[in-house]
Amino acid sequence: MLVALARSAPAAVGCSLDDPDRDIRRIYPEATGFRTEFITIKERGGQELAAEIERKLGDKLEPIYETTDVPFAFYTVLKGKEIIGYVHGVNQKGKFGGMQLVLATDIEGKIIDFYYQKLSSPEARAFRDRAFTGQFVGMTLTDFYAYRSRPDSSRVGAIHNPSKKNPEDFAATLRGLTKNLILLDIFYLDRRHDTVPEKKGNDAQTIK
């Protein structure tokens, strides 16, 4: 059994793992433990930080799922005393109800696993299929920023909607994954992926 070191959980959490011991062991078989931390936008920067997140996301935060006082659960995965990865889930509004999107990354913010912990959709099987979710493995936040400015030539742009009648949940998935990676980058990676390509070519803009 993995050793969990946790800070006291608030009454309501944005998206925590249903079974962190099981899920982390599956994704990181070499892990010996994990730390759980609950972080809010309010305590880390309030409205100024919320505005920064909205600029990077290219969208307004939802008034229900994404208020500044909603705690996000982050799991820091350990092998002995060494940090080997992070797991974090977010709530995202979908066409048929709420989604819970869970990402696992290495210490550089590169995706090593993605799955839906919750998904209300008649085409849920297509979205959960590893043929779809596995395409995001190896990507970082930089790939999602590139999609926003150069969708046709980006890695994310090469991924197609796995459903036949539901473009809304595909778009919501991309938004939720982008948000997930932005929060990880701000809270744990010291804004490592701040450089956002805004133009074609070699020009880039750093968003603060």
C-alpha positions as CSV (number, residue, x, y, z in Angstrom):
1,M,0.0,0.0,0.0
2,L,1.3,3.5,-0.8
3,V,1.9,5.9,2.0
4,A,-0.3,9.0,1.7
5,L,0.7,12.2,3.4
6,A,-2.3,14.6,3.2
7,R,-3.3,18.0,4.4
8,S,-6.8,18.1,5.8
9,A,-9.3,18.1,3.0
10,P,-11.9,20.8,2.7
11,A,-15.6,19.9,2.7
12,A,-15.8,20.4,-1.1
13,V,-13.1,19.7,-3.6
14,G,-12.9,20.6,-7.3
15,C,-11.9,17.1,-8.3
16,S,-10.2,14.6,-6.1
17,L,-9.3,11.0,-7.0
18,D,-11.9,8.4,-6.1
19,D,-9.2,5.9,-5.1
20,P,-5.8,7.7,-5.1
21,D,-3.9,4.6,-3.7
22,R,-5.2,2.4,-6.6
23,D,-4.9,5.0,-9.3
24,I,-1.4,6.2,-8.5
25,R,-0.2,2.7,-8.1
26,R,-1.6,1.9,-11.6
27,I,0.1,4.9,-13.2
28,Y,3.3,4.9,-11.3
29,P,4.1,1.3,-10.3
30,E,7.4,2.4,-8.9
31,A,5.8,4.9,-6.5
32,T,6.2,4.4,-2.7
33,G,3.9,7.2,-1.6
34,F,2.2,10.5,-2.4
35,R,1.4,13.8,-0.8
36,T,-2.0,15.4,-1.3
37,E,-2.4,19.2,-1.2
38,F,-5.6,21.3,-1.7
39,I,-5.0,24.7,-3.4
40,T,-7.3,27.5,-4.3
41,I,-6.8,30.3,-6.7
42,K,-8.0,32.7,-4.0
43,E,-5.2,31.8,-1.6
44,R,-2.5,31.8,-4.3
45,G,-3.4,35.1,-6.0
46,G,-7.1,35.8,-5.9
47,Q,-8.6,37.8,-8.8
48,E,-5.3,38.8,-10.2
49,L,-4.3,35.1,-10.6
50,A,-7.8,34.3,-11.9
51,A,-7.3,36.9,-14.6
52,E,-3.9,35.4,-15.5
53,I,-5.5,32.0,-15.8
54,E,-8.2,33.3,-18.1
55,R,-5.7,35.0,-20.4
56,K,-3.7,31.8,-20.7
57,L,-6.9,29.7,-21.1
58,G,-8.3,32.1,-23.7
59,D,-11.7,31.8,-21.9
60,K,-13.6,33.0,-18.9
61,L,-13.7,30.8,-15.8
62,E,-17.1,29.2,-15.2
63,P,-19.0,30.7,-12.3
64,I,-19.9,27.3,-10.9
65,Y,-17.0,24.9,-11.4
66,E,-14.2,27.4,-11.4
67,T,-14.7,30.0,-8.7
68,T,-11.5,31.2,-6.9
69,D,-12.4,29.5,-3.7
70,V,-12.9,26.0,-5.2
71,P,-10.0,23.7,-3.8
72,F,-8.0,21.7,-6.4
73,A,-6.6,18.4,-5.2
74,F,-3.0,17.8,-6.3
75,Y,-1.1,14.6,-5.7
76,T,2.7,14.7,-5.6
77,V,3.9,11.2,-6.4
78,L,7.0,10.0,-4.5
79,K,9.6,7.2,-4.9
80,G,11.3,7.3,-1.6
81,K,12.0,11.0,-1.1
82,E,12.2,11.7,-4.8
83,I,9.3,13.4,-6.6
84,I,8.5,11.4,-9.8
85,G,5.2,13.0,-11.0
86,Y,2.0,14.8,-10.3
87,V,-1.7,13.8,-10.6
88,H,-4.4,16.4,-10.8
89,G,-8.1,16.4,-11.8
90,V,-10.4,19.2,-12.8
91,N,-14.1,19.6,-13.2
92,Q,-15.3,20.7,-16.7
93,K,-18.7,21.5,-17.9
94,G,-19.8,19.2,-20.7
95,K,-22.8,19.0,-23.0
96,F,-24.6,16.4,-20.9
97,G,-23.2,17.3,-17.5
98,G,-20.0,17.6,-15.5
99,M,-16.8,15.9,-16.6
100,Q,-13.8,15.0,-14.4
101,L,-10.6,15.0,-16.3
102,V,-7.5,13.5,-14.6
103,L,-4.0,14.0,-15.8
104,A,-0.8,12.4,-14.6
105,T,2.5,14.0,-15.6
106,D,6.2,13.6,-15.0
107,I,8.1,16.3,-13.1
108,E,8.5,18.4,-16.3
109,G,4.7,18.6,-16.9
110,K,4.7,16.0,-19.7
111,I,1.5,13.9,-19.8
112,I,2.0,10.2,-19.1
113,D,-1.7,9.3,-18.6
114,F,-5.1,10.9,-19.1
115,Y,-8.5,9.5,-18.2
116,Y,-12.1,10.6,-17.5
117,Q,-13.0,9.9,-13.9
118,K,-16.5,11.1,-14.7
119,L,-18.2,11.6,-18.0
120,S,-21.9,12.0,-18.8
121,S,-22.3,11.3,-22.5
122,P,-24.1,8.8,-24.7
123,E,-20.8,8.4,-26.5
124,A,-18.7,8.0,-23.3
125,R,-17.2,4.8,-24.6
126,A,-15.6,6.6,-27.6
127,F,-14.1,9.3,-25.4
128,R,-12.8,6.8,-22.8
129,D,-11.2,4.6,-25.4
130,R,-7.4,4.5,-25.1
131,A,-7.1,5.0,-28.8
132,F,-8.3,8.6,-28.0
133,T,-7.0,9.4,-24.6
134,G,-3.6,7.9,-25.4
135,Q,-2.9,10.4,-28.1
136,F,-2.3,13.1,-25.4
137,V,0.6,11.2,-23.8
138,G,3.8,13.0,-24.3
139,M,2.3,16.4,-24.6
140,T,2.8,19.5,-22.4
141,L,1.1,22.8,-21.9
142,T,3.2,24.2,-24.7
143,D,1.4,21.9,-27.2
144,F,-2.0,23.2,-26.1
145,Y,-0.8,26.8,-26.4
146,A,0.4,26.0,-29.9
147,Y,-3.0,24.6,-30.8
148,R,-4.6,27.9,-29.9
149,S,-2.4,29.9,-32.3
150,R,-1.7,27.3,-35.0
151,P,-4.4,24.6,-34.7
152,D,-3.8,23.0,-38.1
153,S,-0.1,22.4,-37.5
154,S,-0.1,21.6,-33.8
155,R,0.0,18.1,-32.2
156,V,-3.3,18.8,-30.5
157,G,-4.8,19.8,-33.8
158,A,-4.0,16.4,-35.2
159,I,-6.3,14.7,-32.7
160,H,-9.9,14.3,-33.9
161,N,-13.2,14.1,-32.1
162,P,-13.8,10.4,-31.3
163,S,-17.6,10.8,-31.2
164,K,-20.0,11.1,-34.1
165,K,-22.5,13.6,-32.8
166,N,-20.8,15.4,-29.9
167,P,-18.3,18.2,-30.8
168,E,-19.2,20.0,-27.6
169,D,-17.7,17.4,-25.3
170,F,-14.6,17.2,-27.5
171,A,-14.1,21.0,-27.2
172,A,-14.8,20.8,-23.5
173,T,-12.1,18.1,-23.1
174,L,-9.5,20.2,-24.8
175,R,-10.4,23.2,-22.6
176,G,-10.4,21.1,-19.4
177,L,-7.0,19.6,-20.2
178,T,-5.6,23.1,-21.0
179,K,-6.9,24.4,-17.7
180,N,-5.5,21.4,-15.8
181,L,-2.0,22.0,-17.3
182,I,-2.1,25.7,-16.6
183,L,-2.9,25.2,-12.9
184,L,-0.1,22.6,-12.7
185,D,2.3,25.0,-14.4
186,I,1.5,27.8,-12.0
187,F,1.2,25.9,-8.7
188,Y,4.0,23.4,-9.1
189,L,6.3,24.1,-12.1
190,D,7.1,27.8,-11.5
191,R,5.5,28.8,-14.7
192,R,7.9,26.7,-16.8
193,H,5.6,26.8,-19.8
194,D,4.8,30.5,-19.8
195,T,6.0,31.2,-23.3
196,V,2.9,31.1,-25.5
197,P,3.3,31.2,-29.3
198,E,0.9,33.8,-30.5
199,K,2.1,34.2,-34.0
200,K,3.3,31.9,-36.8
201,G,7.0,31.6,-37.2
202,N,9.5,32.2,-34.5
203,D,7.8,35.0,-32.7
204,A,6.5,34.3,-29.3
205,Q,4.9,36.2,-26.5
206,T,5.3,35.5,-22.8
207,I,2.1,35.8,-20.9
208,K,2.3,36.9,-17.3
